[in-house]
Amino acid sequence: MDFRTLLESKRKIINTDHAVDRLYDDLRFGKDIKTKFGDIGNFKKAVEKVVRSAMDIIVQRRKDKMGKYAVHSKGTGIGAIIDWGPYSNDNRNNHARIVTLLPIKQVHRFQPGDVKLTVEQQLKMLLPESVEISSESDTYDRYDLNESHSLHFWEGDIYDNEIMDYLLTN
């Protein structure tokens, strides 16, 4: 059995359908996704491929270290925040739980550090229009994207997004 088959058989992606449905049906971002991927089944397959690539990187290069990772696919523009750790009844293996999917952002050239900037731009796009983040001097704001992920702002810029590492996939 090769490494990828072993990885896929023992590691799971958790919460894919809910995250995919939410972004696909979003009034602000769904139109771009539907134009690029067509039906929701194609979008789901593309998301799974991106997350599986991130899982490979986490296991091979990050030594299976638990934590929140941001992943961005330079090929599809798909971005996601995944929480890597033991879930379900399987305490022996870490799995990828999708915290949130990010709006599609196509970037054609990447320099070192660009993944972090791209993900932060995608995270800011998720903020509802009604949310005001102050750019005044010495101001702190916090916004909870969902029950398991928050953004922390200092003077209008994200200074902590609870992400341990940024991964770039094809």
N, C-alpha and C positions, 0 to 999 in steps of 0.2 A: 504494500500500500504506500503510495507516495505521500509526501507531506501535506499537500493540499487536500487529498481525500481524507486523511487522518484528521486534519483541522476541521473540515466541514462535517465530518461524522460526529465529532465530539463537542464542537462549539456551536452555539445557537445564536441567532439574531432574534431578540425579543422585542415585541411591540411594533413590528414593521407595518402591519396593516393600518393601525390607528394613525401612526405618524404620516404614512403615505396619503391616506384618505384626507387628513386634515390639511396638508399642503396642497394637494391636488384640487380640493374644493375651495381653497382660500380665494376670496374675491380679488385680492391684490396680486397674487402670484400664480394662480391656477391657469390663467390664459396662456402665459408663457410656457408653462409645463405642458399643457395640452398641445400647443403648437409644436413643441420640440419632440415630445414622446408619443403623441397620439393618445391612445387609451390608457387607462390606469394600470392595466397589466404590464404594459411596456415600461411605464415609469417605475413600478414596483420592482421589476427585474433589474433595471438600471441601478436603483437604490441598493438592492441586495448585492449586486456586483461590486459597488463602491465600498460597502461595509465589509464584504468578504476580503477585499484587498487590504483594507485597514486592519482587519483581524490578522491577516498574514504578517503585516508589518509589526503589529504589537507583539505577536508571539515570537517572530524571528529576530527583530531588531531591538525591541523594547523589553525583551526577556519576560514577557507575559505579565508585566507590572500592572497592578490594578490602578484605576483612576479614570478621570474623564479625559477623553481625547476629542479633538476636532479633526475632521477629515474633509478634504476638498479634492474633488476629481477635476483635474485640468482638462480631461477629455469631454466630460458631460456637464461640468459646472455644478454638479450636485455636491452639496455640503451637508454635514451632519455632526451632531454632538453625540458621542456614544459613551456610555458608562461601562467600563470593562471590569467585570468582577464575577464572583460566584452568585448565580441566581437560580431560581427554581429549587429543585431538590438535589441538584448536582453541586456539591461543595468541592469536588476534586478539580473541576475545570472552570475557567473564567469564560464568560459569555459576553456578547455585545448587546447591551440594552440601549435602544435608540431613545435618547432624551428628547431630541427635537431634530427635525430636518430644517435646513436653511434654504432660503430662496435661491433659485438657480442664478449663478453669477459666472459668466464665461470670462476667463482671463487667459490670454493666449501666451503670455511670456511670464515666467516666474524667476525672480531673483531670490537669494536667501532672505528669509524673513517675510516674503510676500504672502505666504499661506496664512500667517497670523493676521496680517492686515486684511486680507480677503475675508477671512472668517469673521473678523470684527465688523467689517462692513455688512456682511450678511446678517450678523446678529442685530445690528442697529436697524436693518430693514424690517426685522420682526416686531419692532416696537410699534404699538398702535399710534395712530396720528394724534390721539388725545394725550399721549404721554409727553410731558415736557421735562427735558433734562437741562438743568441749569449749567451755563458755561461761565457763570460768575466766579470770581476768585474765591478760593477756599470753600467750595460747595461740594457736598457729597450727595449722590442720589443712588438709589437701589431700585431695580426693577426685576420682579420675578417673572421669568418667561413661562414657567409652569411650576408644578409642585416640587420639582427636583433640580431646577437650574435658575440661578440669579445672575444678573449683571450689576456690577458696581461701577459707578462713574465718579470721577474726580474732575471738577471743572469742565464737565461736558464730554470728557474722553473716558473710554472704558479703561479702568486700571486693574480690574480683576474680573475675570469671567469664569472662574472656577475650572479652567481647563489646564490639564497637566502638560499636554504636548499636542503639537500640530502635525498632521500627517498629510502628505500629498500623494495621491494615486493617479494613475493614468485614466 
